[in-house]
Amino acid sequence: MGDWSEADKLADRAHRLFEAGRFDEAETTLRRALAIDPTRSEWYVNLGLTLEAAGRHDDAIVPLRRAYELSPDDAEVALMLGAAHLRAGQATESIRWLERAEALGWPPKREDDDAPANGGSMGPAASHVHRIEAYTSLGDHDHAEVMFYLAQQIDAKDPGAFVNLAESLLLREQTERALWCLREAAQLDPTLPGVHARLAEVYAKTGRLERARQLYLVELRRAPGDLAAILDLARLLTDMNRLTEADEKFRRVLELDPENAEAYFGLAEVAERRGLRDDALGHYGVVRRLDEHFPGVRRREARLLLSTAVLSHADRARALLGEELSAARQTPADFADDDLADLGRLLLDSGASSAARGLLEGVAKRRESDPRALHDLALACLHSGDLDAGIELCRDVLRLDPRYAPAMHNLAVAYVKLGQWTRARYWGRLARQHDPDDSALRRLGLRLSVHVAQRAAVASWKWVRFTVRRRGRAAPGRRMKAVSATQAE
């Protein structure tokens, strides 16, 4: 009896620790209680909730399964297991448990105090609401929409149903319908965590930046310490060129989390836009020290270094690009084709044309109908001295897009290198017609004009020289004829 009493006290203490946010201590205390009395299903549930609150979704499944084994008719535990599997990224298993919860009688009858009146992760429509998210993650949007309408029949005011359907609609690029769903969710429950921030994010993607800014401010009035919302607002302010405000928001994040790499990356972007190159380089360096795998930081720093005329900067840029290339080869799944293409262009700028060509060949193979990808590879071939391959690729680009001026420009440059000036002038003239304001094309046009003038001058000089020689050869004959005539007289 004493042991059971001690177990109850431990469980009560674990609850207080959970409420205080001391999840590690709550877990330890609950495990001590369960060691004394391992038959208490509700304690296993509490342990699962504690682990979920700590972000350990995979670990949370184990005690919840044990709770279900002790109470196999409990629809609520089955529902919790479905939600836990969903948060752990196991959508198919989640659907199985959510269907079991529905078969066991979820949602409970209205008079059952176990179910909230509406909404929430344990609301009457929760089984269907979670399945909207699960089917969306599996790409089965038709079933996701069916679950939404079934959830509406159970509880038409569950905001979670609208939020989850919005995610499905966004993946299908049905932006306006998604915005309507998110607005409905915000109207049904203005305190729903993250709903205004998600609305702001979608508005920002559609170009309605000021509306997005206002919604982020609404979200931050509800949750002033929401780091994700502050970061999103700071990035939006950067895009709006409100750099002073953006700088202040990034620094606010660092006050709350001094080692936040994203905030330092944002400060670097702001410094770059302000023309503060040294500050930007310093911030990028901090990002790399905090997280050497931070997406794109080496490329951003290398690009900034290559924009200077300092030799040591070029050496540092090449070293950074070498590290990025090694990472791309070791973990290719972490690099999208756009990232690889960007890296390839930077390698070209740094003079590493062979490495760039190997990288860009893979991108061009996967995106053979993309003129930009083929043109990048053409540049790599031209830089590495393979003019024939570069010319052929430029022609391939123009077959895809006959107005692609950069390909015409590079054809002109290639023919200049081959000494085929007539073809060079043709492509240079055509490129300037399509892009008359390009400074590089103007310089090429000037070079071609100078060559034409030089050829004209040489031709003129040769003509004069030929004429003089011809007259010189003709003059003695005329003199001889004159003498002969005199002698005749």
Buried (B, 14 or more C-beta within 10 A) or exposed (E): EEEEEBBBEBBEBBBEBBEEEBBEBBBBBBBBBBEBBEEBBEBBBBBBBBBBBBEBBEBBBBBBBBBBEBBEEBBBBBBBBBBBBBBBEBBEBBBBBBBBBBEBBBBBEEEEEEBBEBBBEBBBBBBBBBBBBBBBBBEBBEBBBBBBEBBBEBBEBBBBBBBBBBBBBBBBEBBEBBBBBBBBBBEBBEEBEBBBBBBBBBBBEEEBBEBBBEBBEBBBEBBEEBBEBBBBBBBBBBEBEBBEBBBEBBEBBBEEBEEBBBBBBBBBBBBBEEEBBEBBBBBBBBBBEBBEEBEBBBBBBBBBBBEEEEEEBBEBBBBBBBBBBEBBEEEEEEBEBEBBBBBBBBBBBBEBBEBBBBBBBBBBEEBEEBBBBBBBBBBBBBBBEBBEBBBEBBEBBBEBBEEBBBBBBBBBBBBBEEEEBEBBBBBBBBBBEBBEEBEEBEEBBEBBEEBEEEEEEEEEEEEEEEEEEEEEEEEEEEEEEEEEEEEEE
